[in-house]
């Protein structure tokens, strides 16, 4: 009977799989410990419930990763119990499991910047980096404690694995009983595995996905604790979200709500120079000018120059990014194409004729340039810049002095801004120049000559954001001496956010996790004041065209922030959920239907009003569907240029 059912082998297999579950629980506890201020879980019972529901997602990841290990363990290979074969199983098990398991430890840190479990999208970003080895070892040295935790847990895992072994069968078993018992075992294990991978055995249920984690939580951010990173990575492997979405929303509704084809006649045609600066990780939290009404106790600003410039500028203090990565910011700001589940720039549809700030300004005779102090091609900016049609690209190669390299990302902001200014001096007018800064970023360092110049603040980001602010000051001091300065519009914004100090007002308020500044400065004083309407990245493109009196029709989902009749809304995506804010409410949308409605002032999303739906809420859900329907149709049908 013992040999017939291979009881010992199945018991040991079950033990080895149980170890994986235990280790995933350990990873979930560590994730909770490192990020609970972002997850907002207040009780042990809530944590326990999340761990319970997380088992389904753990099961899917564990079975995917261990599928071949299970096959090798139960298939009738005759030598299954031999020490050599068991050694082979050990190495296979450890290499596959520890490789994927390490992703959980990456997210102990990376989650604080990404606000989502790491997916395949990170590969699209890293493939453009030329110093991956250096970045990897810098990550290990910076977050050495996390690395030691991973090594410690791995050693414990190996120790526990070896505690229980398969008993070797000395004599070869009889063929028919052995094959029969193996077939029964394979059928049982295969059935259980299929159900585990799908999430249950219901025929009507599709395999569980990232968005399903939101079914088990009261607050959207808690879904990231239900998930595990290997699951998020595997579920997005080879999956692209760029598929036509048809909600049967009439074209008239799309047109009346979003006017994807816009045309303005508010201002006379002019040709000012335009300098657009996308500041790396410049969250709205850091600048006092954008927090005058935030009521943050003991607030300290870390951008004295931007605060002074804001007094002579038009600022939008209720603005948001349309994505959470740098490349998302580039496409949203320059071409008005936001990114949701996947970066538009990494999709098969990015290589098409895209109407953008670059193309529309080139039509009006502008010389167009993109400046980024990183190694040429970093972040995919050079490739996408070529698609948009920039006349010139200036990177680390064109800068030509590696002595100013910060050791991580690129040329320090101060000298590179001066390089940009000196290059602009030689250009014909009008010109359109875009700068993407690099210094306000991990590993949060400043040039040695400024080591003690800037206040350290409460978080590492404060020192380097102060350095970038200082770089702005030096740039404007130089620029205002040049003849082109007076006839130039300056727009300053950010790609996304970074470290948070005032958690209650920012990271705990989910909507504020993508809160960024938008500032428009005209040296002639034409644009001044503070606008508290909702604003977003995709509004910058139409706003610029409205300011210069661009009269031709163009494609844009955003609106001019200067147009008195503009539609102020924000639409973005994070942690498997779309967020749509307009009027009195915020709608959370899972890609098919609304799953929550919250008061516009409830930025923590604490009280779901979905059981008290009204007409305005219904319209918000329709707006989500209309936007996505038009978004995917235009992208896939290559209708991003109306000419």
BELCOR-V566616 format. One record per residue. N is the residue number from 1. RES is the residue in one letter. SS is DSSP state (~ for helix, > for strand, _ for the rest). BURIAL is + if it has 9 or more other C-alpha atoms within 8 Angstrom, else -. D_FIRST is the distance of its C-alpha to the first C-alpha in Angstrom with 2 decimals. Layout:
N/RES/SS/BURIAL/D_FIRST + N/RES/SS/BURIAL/D_FIRST
//
This chain:
1/X/_/-/0.00 + 2/X/~/-/3.85 + 3/X/~/-/5.54 + 4/X/~/+/4.93 + 5/X/~/+/6.30 + 6/X/_/+/8.37 + 7/X/~/-/8.75 + 8/X/~/+/11.35 + 9/X/~/+/13.33 + 10/X/~/+/13.76 + 11/X/~/-/14.77 + 12/X/~/+/17.26 + 13/X/~/+/18.52 + 14/X/~/-/19.18 + 15/X/~/-/20.96 + 16/X/~/+/23.06 + 17/X/~/+/24.12 + 18/X/~/-/24.93 + 19/X/~/+/27.21 + 20/X/~/+/29.09 + 21/X/~/+/29.72 + 22/X/~/-/30.99 + 23/X/~/+/33.30 + 24/X/~/+/34.64 + 25/X/~/+/35.44 + 26/X/~/-/37.26 + 27/X/~/+/39.19 + 28/X/~/+/40.13 + 29/X/~/-/41.45 + 30/X/~/+/43.48 + 31/X/~/+/44.79 + 32/X/~/+/45.88 + 33/X/~/-/47.54 + 34/X/~/-/49.48 + 35/X/~/+/50.53 + 36/X/~/+/50.67 + 37/X/~/-/54.44 + 38/X/~/+/53.85 + 39/X/~/+/50.92 + 40/X/_/+/52.72 + 41/X/_/-/49.82 + 42/X/_/-/51.38 + 43/X/_/-/48.67 + 44/X/~/-/45.24 + 45/X/~/-/44.10 + 46/X/~/+/45.26 + 47/X/~/+/43.45 + 48/X/~/-/40.21 + 49/X/~/-/40.50 + 50/X/~/+/41.06 + 51/X/~/+/38.02 + 52/X/~/-/35.92 + 53/X/~/+/37.35 + 54/X/~/+/37.04 + 55/X/~/-/33.25 + 56/X/~/+/33.46 + 57/X/~/+/35.59 + 58/X/~/+/33.47 + 59/X/~/+/30.37 + 60/X/~/+/32.27 + 61/X/~/+/33.52 + 62/X/~/+/30.23 + 63/X/~/+/28.36 + 64/X/~/-/31.27 + 65/X/~/+/31.45 + 66/X/_/+/27.76 + 67/X/~/-/26.94 + 68/X/~/-/26.76 + 69/X/~/+/24.92 + 70/X/~/+/22.16 + 71/X/~/-/22.22 + 72/X/~/-/22.15 + 73/X/~/+/19.22 + 74/X/~/+/16.83 + 75/X/_/-/18.22 + 76/X/_/-/16.49 + 77/X/_/-/19.03 + 78/X/_/-/16.95 + 79/X/_/-/18.86 + 80/X/_/+/17.69 + 81/X/_/+/16.77 + 82/X/_/+/19.97 + 83/X/~/-/22.78 + 84/X/~/-/25.25 + 85/X/~/+/23.24 + 86/X/~/+/22.51 + 87/X/~/-/26.26 + 88/X/~/-/27.05 + 89/X/~/+/24.98 + 90/X/~/-/26.85 + 91/X/~/-/30.23 + 92/X/~/+/29.52 + 93/X/~/+/28.36 + 94/X/~/+/31.32 + 95/X/~/-/34.00 + 96/X/~/+/33.25 + 97/X/~/+/32.69 + 98/X/~/+/35.58 + 99/X/~/-/37.92 + 100/X/~/+/37.57 + 101/X/~/+/37.27 + 102/X/~/+/40.68 + 103/X/~/+/42.28 + 104/X/~/+/41.73 + 105/X/~/+/43.83 + 106/X/~/-/46.52 + 107/X/~/+/46.96 + 108/X/~/+/47.49 + 109/X/~/+/50.91 + 110/X/~/+/51.47 + 111/X/~/+/50.88 + 112/X/~/+/54.13 + 113/X/~/+/56.00 + 114/X/~/+/54.03 + 115/X/_/+/53.15 + 116/X/_/-/50.05 + 117/X/_/+/46.68 + 118/X/_/+/47.06 + 119/X/_/+/46.41 + 120/X/_/+/46.90 + 121/X/~/+/50.60 + 122/X/~/-/50.90 + 123/X/~/-/50.23 + 124/X/~/+/53.25 + 125/X/~/+/55.33 + 126/X/~/+/54.12 + 127/X/_/-/54.47 + 128/X/_/+/58.22 + 129/X/_/+/58.33 + 130/X/_/-/59.44 + 131/X/_/-/58.59 + 132/X/~/-/54.94 + 133/X/~/-/54.16 + 134/X/~/-/57.02 + 135/X/~/+/56.02 + 136/X/~/-/52.43 + 137/X/~/-/53.55 + 138/X/~/-/56.18 + 139/X/~/+/53.58 + 140/X/~/+/51.52 + 141/X/~/-/54.63 + 142/X/~/-/55.88 + 143/X/_/-/52.63 + 144/X/~/+/51.31 + 145/X/~/-/49.78 + 146/X/~/+/47.48 + 147/X/~/+/46.55 + 148/X/~/-/45.79 + 149/X/~/-/43.68 + 150/X/~/+/41.63 + 151/X/~/-/41.25 + 152/X/~/-/40.32 + 153/X/~/+/37.64 + 154/X/~/+/36.27 + 155/X/~/-/36.10 + 156/X/~/-/34.31 + 157/X/~/+/31.80 + 158/X/~/+/31.15 + 159/X/~/-/30.86 + 160/X/~/+/28.28 + 161/X/~/+/26.24 + 162/X/~/-/26.05 + 163/X/~/-/25.14 + 164/X/_/-/21.40 + 165/X/_/-/19.84 + 166/X/_/+/16.73 + 167/X/_/-/15.23 + 168/X/_/-/16.01 + 169/X/_/-/13.61 + 170/X/_/-/16.04 + 171/X/_/-/14.88 + 172/X/_/-/14.76 + 173/X/_/-/11.44 + 174/X/_/-/11.83 + 175/X/~/-/14.01 + 176/X/~/-/13.15 + 177/X/~/+/9.39 + 178/X/~/+/10.48 + 179/X/~/+/13.52 + 180/X/~/+/12.18 + 181/X/~/+/9.88 + 182/X/~/+/12.94 + 183/X/~/-/15.33 + 184/X/~/-/13.90 + 185/X/~/+/14.02 + 186/X/~/+/17.48 + 187/X/~/-/18.83 + 188/X/~/-/17.97 + 189/X/~/-/19.38 + 190/X/~/-/22.32 + 191/X/~/-/23.24 + 192/X/~/-/23.25 + 193/X/~/+/25.20 + 194/X/~/+/27.79 + 195/X/~/+/28.44 + 196/X/~/+/28.67 + 197/X/~/+/31.11 + 198/X/~/+/33.24 + 199/X/_/+/33.33 + 200/X/_/-/31.89 + 201/X/_/-/30.72 + 202/X/_/-/34.17 + 203/X/_/-/35.57 + 204/X/_/-/39.04 + 205/X/_/+/38.29 + 206/X/_/-/39.05 + 207/X/_/-/37.11 + 208/X/_/+/38.41 + 209/X/_/-/41.34 + 210/X/~/+/43.56 + 211/X/~/+/45.80 + 212/X/~/-/42.99 + 213/X/~/+/42.96 + 214/X/~/+/46.34 + 215/X/~/-/44.88 + 216/X/~/+/43.52 + 217/X/_/+/46.58 + 218/X/_/-/50.08 + 219/X/_/-/51.78 + 220/X/~/+/51.27 + 221/X/~/+/51.03 + 222/X/~/+/47.99 + 223/X/~/+/45.96 + 224/X/~/+/45.84 + 225/X/~/+/43.77 + 226/X/~/+/41.30 + 227/X/_/+/40.94 + 228/X/_/+/39.73 + 229/X/~/+/41.51 + 230/X/~/+/38.70 + 231/X/~/+/38.33 + 232/X/~/+/42.13 + 233/X/~/+/42.28 + 234/X/~/+/39.50 + 235/X/~/+/40.71 + 236/X/_/+/44.15 + 237/X/_/-/43.05 + 238/X/_/-/45.03 + 239/X/_/-/46.12 + 240/X/_/-/49.84 + 241/X/_/-/51.41 + 242/X/_/-/54.46 + 243/X/_/-/53.96 + 244/X/_/-/56.54 + 245/X/_/-/56.28 + 246/X/_/-/58.03 + 247/X/_/-/58.61 + 248/X/_/-/61.44 + 249/X/_/+/63.93 + 250/X/_/-/67.44 + 251/X/~/-/69.29 + 252/X/~/-/72.11 + 253/X/~/+/69.91 + 254/X/~/+/68.85 + 255/X/~/+/72.48 + 256/X/~/-/73.94 + 257/X/~/-/71.43 + 258/X/~/+/70.95 + 259/X/_/+/73.65 + 260/X/_/+/71.65 + 261/X/>/+/74.93 + 262/X/>/+/77.53 + 263/X/_/-/81.21 + 264/X/_/+/83.48 + 265/X/_/+/87.24 + 266/X/_/-/87.68 + 267/X/_/-/89.30 + 268/X/_/-/91.73 + 269/X/_/-/90.39 + 270/X/_/-/90.40 + 271/X/_/-/88.90 + 272/X/_/+/88.05 + 273/X/>/+/85.87 + 274/X/>/+/82.38 + 275/X/>/+/80.22 + 276/X/>/+/76.72 + 277/X/>/+/74.72 + 278/X/>/+/70.99 + 279/X/>/+/70.20 + 280/X/_/+/66.79 + 281/X/_/+/64.84 + 282/X/_/+/68.05 + 283/X/>/+/66.66 + 284/X/~/+/69.28 + 285/X/~/+/68.57 + 286/X/~/+/70.39 + 287/X/_/+/73.82 + 288/X/~/+/76.16 + 289/X/~/+/78.08 + 290/X/~/+/75.03 + 291/X/_/+/74.18 + 292/X/_/-/77.56 + 293/X/_/-/76.25 + 294/X/_/-/72.70 + 295/X/_/-/73.64 + 296/X/_/-/71.47 + 297/X/_/-/72.32 + 298/X/_/-/73.70 + 299/X/_/-/73.26 + 300/X/_/-/74.26 + 301/X/_/-/74.91 + 302/X/_/+/74.09 + 303/X/_/+/76.16 + 304/X/~/+/79.86 + 305/X/~/+/81.12 + 306/X/~/+/79.11 + 307/X/~/+/80.28 + 308/X/~/-/83.88 + 309/X/~/+/83.48 + 310/X/~/+/81.95 + 311/X/_/+/85.25 + 312/X/_/+/86.91 + 313/X/_/+/84.07 + 314/X/>/+/82.35 + 315/X/>/+/78.93 + 316/X/>/+/76.01 + 317/X/>/+/74.29 + 318/X/>/+/71.64 + 319/X/>/+/70.15 + 320/X/>/+/66.56 + 321/X/_/+/64.69 + 322/X/_/+/62.90 + 323/X/_/+/60.07 + 324/X/_/+/58.52 + 325/X/_/+/58.82 + 326/X/~/+/61.91 + 327/X/~/+/61.58 + 328/X/~/+/61.23 + 329/X/~/+/64.54 + 330/X/~/+/66.28 + 331/X/~/+/65.48 + 332/X/~/+/66.19 + 333/X/~/+/69.52 + 334/X/~/+/70.94 + 335/X/~/+/69.74 + 336/X/_/+/68.83 + 337/X/_/+/65.27 + 338/X/_/+/62.76 + 339/X/_/+/59.11 + 340/X/_/+/56.30 + 341/X/_/-/52.59 + 342/X/_/+/53.45 + 343/X/_/+/56.64 + 344/X/~/+/59.00 + 345/X/~/+/60.11 + 346/X/~/-/56.62 + 347/X/_/+/56.23 + 348/X/_/-/57.08 + 349/X/_/+/60.10 + 350/X/_/+/61.96 + 351/X/_/-/63.79 + 352/X/_/-/66.30 + 353/X/_/+/69.90 + 354/X/_/+/69.83 + 355/X/_/+/72.90 + 356/X/_/+/73.18 + 357/X/~/+/75.67 + 358/X/~/+/75.91 + 359/X/~/+/76.76 + 360/X/~/+/79.08 + 361/X/~/+/81.02 + 362/X/~/+/81.26 + 363/X/~/-/82.81 + 364/X/_/-/85.48 + 365/X/_/-/86.27 + 366/X/_/+/84.18 + 367/X/>/+/83.05 + 368/X/>/+/79.37 + 369/X/>/+/77.46 + 370/X/>/+/74.11 + 371/X/>/+/73.86 + 372/X/>/+/70.65 + 373/X/_/+/70.81 + 374/X/>/+/67.29 + 375/X/_/+/66.48 + 376/X/_/+/67.41 + 377/X/_/+/64.57 + 378/X/~/+/62.80 + 379/X/~/+/61.09 + 380/X/~/+/61.81 + 381/X/~/+/65.37 + 382/X/~/+/67.11 + 383/X/~/-/65.14 + 384/X/~/+/65.64 + 385/X/~/+/69.22 + 386/X/~/-/69.85 + 387/X/~/+/68.48 + 388/X/~/+/70.85 + 389/X/_/-/73.66 + 390/X/_/+/74.97 + 391/X/_/-/77.92 + 392/X/>/-/77.03 + 393/X/>/+/74.00 + 394/X/>/+/74.64 + 395/X/_/+/71.80 + 396/X/~/+/71.38 + 397/X/~/-/72.59 + 398/X/~/-/75.85 + 399/X/~/+/76.36 + 400/X/_/-/76.47 + 401/X/_/-/76.22 + 402/X/~/-/72.83 + 403/X/~/-/74.49 + 404/X/~/-/74.11 + 405/X/>/+/70.35 + 406/X/_/+/68.52 + 407/X/_/-/65.66 + 408/X/_/-/63.12 + 409/X/_/+/64.25 + 410/X/>/+/67.75 + 411/X/>/+/71.44 + 412/X/_/+/72.48 + 413/X/~/+/73.85 + 414/X/~/+/77.38 + 415/X/~/+/78.30 + 416/X/~/+/76.47 + 417/X/~/+/78.35 + 418/X/~/+/81.56 + 419/X/~/+/80.53 + 420/X/~/+/80.01 + 421/X/~/+/83.41 + 422/X/~/-/85.13 + 423/X/~/-/83.54 + 424/X/~/-/84.62 + 425/X/~/-/88.14 + 426/X/_/-/88.38 + 427/X/_/-/87.18 + 428/X/_/-/89.28 + 429/X/_/-/89.18 + 430/X/_/+/87.62 + 431/X/>/+/84.26 + 432/X/>/+/80.81 + 433/X/>/+/78.81 + 434/X/>/+/75.27 + 435/X/>/+/73.99 + 436/X/>/+/70.38 + 437/X/_/+/70.44 + 438/X/_/+/67.79 + 439/X/_/+/68.56 + 440/X/_/+/67.37 + 441/X/_/+/63.74 + 442/X/_/-/61.08 + 443/X/_/-/61.51 + 444/X/_/+/64.53 + 445/X/_/-/67.14 + 446/X/_/+/70.85 + 447/X/_/-/73.18 + 448/X/~/-/74.07 + 449/X/~/-/77.72 + 450/X/~/-/76.76 + 451/X/_/-/74.23 + 452/X/_/-/76.06 + 453/X/_/-/78.02 + 454/X/_/+/75.66 + 455/X/_/-/74.23 + 456/X/_/-/70.60 + 457/X/_/-/69.96 + 458/X/_/-/66.77 + 459/X/_/+/64.34 + 460/X/_/+/64.42 + 461/X/~/+/65.42 + 462/X/~/+/68.76 + 463/X/~/+/70.31 + 464/X/~/+/69.57 + 465/X/~/+/70.57 + 466/X/~/+/73.84 + 467/X/~/+/74.23 + 468/X/~/+/73.75 + 469/X/~/+/76.25 + 470/X/~/+/78.66 + 471/X/~/+/78.10 + 472/X/~/+/79.14 + 473/X/~/+/82.27 + 474/X/~/+/83.25 + 475/X/~/+/82.66 + 476/X/~/-/84.86 + 477/X/~/-/87.53 + 478/X/~/+/87.73 + 479/X/~/+/87.37 + 480/X/_/+/90.17 + 481/X/_/-/92.65 + 482/X/_/-/92.03 + 483/X/_/-/93.96 + 484/X/_/+/90.86 + 485/X/~/+/89.67 + 486/X/~/+/91.89 + 487/X/~/+/90.73 + 488/X/>/+/87.01 + 489/X/>/+/84.38 + 490/X/>/+/81.63 + 491/X/>/+/78.26 + 492/X/>/+/75.76 + 493/X/>/+/72.22 + 494/X/>/+/68.68 + 495/X/_/+/65.54 + 496/X/_/+/63.24 + 497/X/_/+/62.81 + 498/X/_/+/61.42 + 499/X/_/-/61.04 + 500/X/_/+/62.10 + 501/X/_/-/64.15 + 502/X/_/+/65.09 + 503/X/_/+/61.61 + 504/X/_/-/62.75 + 505/X/_/+/65.08 + 506/X/_/+/63.06 + 507/X/_/+/59.32 + 508/X/_/+/58.68 + 509/X/_/+/60.70 + 510/X/~/+/58.42 + 511/X/~/+/61.33 + 512/X/~/+/63.14 + 513/X/~/+/60.43 + 514/X/~/+/62.24 + 515/X/>/+/65.73 + 516/X/>/+/68.13 + 517/X/>/+/71.94 + 518/X/>/+/74.22 + 519/X/>/+/77.77 + 520/X/>/+/80.67 + 521/X/>/+/83.72 + 522/X/>/+/87.02 + 523/X/_/+/89.62 + 524/X/_/-/92.29 + 525/X/_/+/90.82 + 526/X/_/-/90.09 + 527/X/_/+/86.64 + 528/X/_/+/86.34 + 529/X/>/+/84.57 + 530/X/>/-/81.12 + 531/X/>/+/79.15 + 532/X/_/-/76.33 + 533/X/_/+/75.11 + 534/X/_/+/71.57 + 535/X/>/+/71.54 + 536/X/>/+/68.97 + 537/X/_/+/68.71 + 538/X/~/+/69.26 + 539/X/~/+/72.61 + 540/X/~/+/74.13 + 541/X/~/+/74.57 + 542/X/~/+/76.59 + 543/X/~/+/78.46 + 544/X/~/+/79.83 + 545/X/~/+/80.93 + 546/X/~/+/82.63 + 547/X/~/+/84.41 + 548/X/_/+/85.94 + 549/X/_/+/86.93 + 550/X/_/+/84.62 + 551/X/_/-/85.72 + 552/X/_/-/83.31 + 553/X/_/-/80.18 + 554/X/>/+/76.88 + 555/X/>/+/73.19 + 556/X/_/+/71.83 + 557/X/_/+/69.47 + 558/X/_/+/71.18 + 559/X/_/+/74.71 + 560/X/_/+/77.84 + 561/X/_/+/77.96 + 562/X/_/-/81.74 + 563/X/_/+/81.88 + 564/X/_/-/82.94 + 565/X/_/-/80.88 + 566/X/_/+/77.69 + 567/X/_/-/74.31 + 568/X/_/+/72.76 + 569/X/>/+/68.99 + 570/X/>/+/66.07 + 571/X/>/+/62.88 + 572/X/>/+/60.12 + 573/X/>/+/56.37 + 574/X/>/+/53.92 + 575/X/_/+/50.31 + 576/X/_/+/49.45 + 577/X/>/+/52.40 + 578/X/>/+/55.95 + 579/X/>/+/58.80 + 580/X/>/+/61.99 + 581/X/>/+/64.96 + 582/X/>/+/68.16 + 583/X/_/-/70.69 + 584/X/_/-/69.42 + 585/X/>/+/65.68 + 586/X/>/+/62.77 + 587/X/>/+/60.10 + 588/X/>/+/56.53 + 589/X/>/+/55.09 + 590/X/_/+/51.54 + 591/X/_/-/52.68 + 592/X/_/-/52.56 + 593/X/_/-/53.99 + 594/X/>/+/55.63 + 595/X/>/+/53.27 + 596/X/>/+/55.99 + 597/X/>/+/59.71 + 598/X/>/+/61.45 + 599/X/>/+/65.03 + 600/X/_/+/66.70 + 601/X/_/-/67.35 + 602/X/_/+/63.70 + 603/X/_/+/62.69 + 604/X/_/-/59.74 + 605/X/_/+/58.42 + 606/X/_/+/57.76 + 607/X/_/-/58.76 + 608/X/_/+/57.37 + 609/X/_/+/59.93 + 610/X/~/+/57.96 + 611/X/~/-/58.05 + 612/X/~/-/61.83 + 613/X/_/+/62.30 + 614/X/_/-/65.85 + 615/X/~/-/67.71 + 616/X/~/-/68.01 + 617/X/~/+/64.26 + 618/X/~/+/63.62 + 619/X/~/-/66.02 + 620/X/~/+/64.19 + 621/X/~/+/60.95 + 622/X/~/+/62.93 + 623/X/~/+/64.44 + 624/X/~/+/61.02 + 625/X/~/+/60.09 + 626/X/~/+/63.50 + 627/X/~/+/63.43 + 628/X/~/+/60.00 + 629/X/~/+/60.81 + 630/X/~/+/64.04 + 631/X/~/-/62.56 + 632/X/~/+/59.80 + 633/X/~/+/61.99 + 634/X/~/+/64.78 + 635/X/~/+/62.53 + 636/X/~/+/60.49 + 637/X/_/-/63.57 + 638/X/_/+/65.44 + 639/X/_/-/68.16 + 640/X/_/+/68.65 + 641/X/_/+/72.19 + 642/X/_/-/74.45 + 643/X/_/-/77.02
//
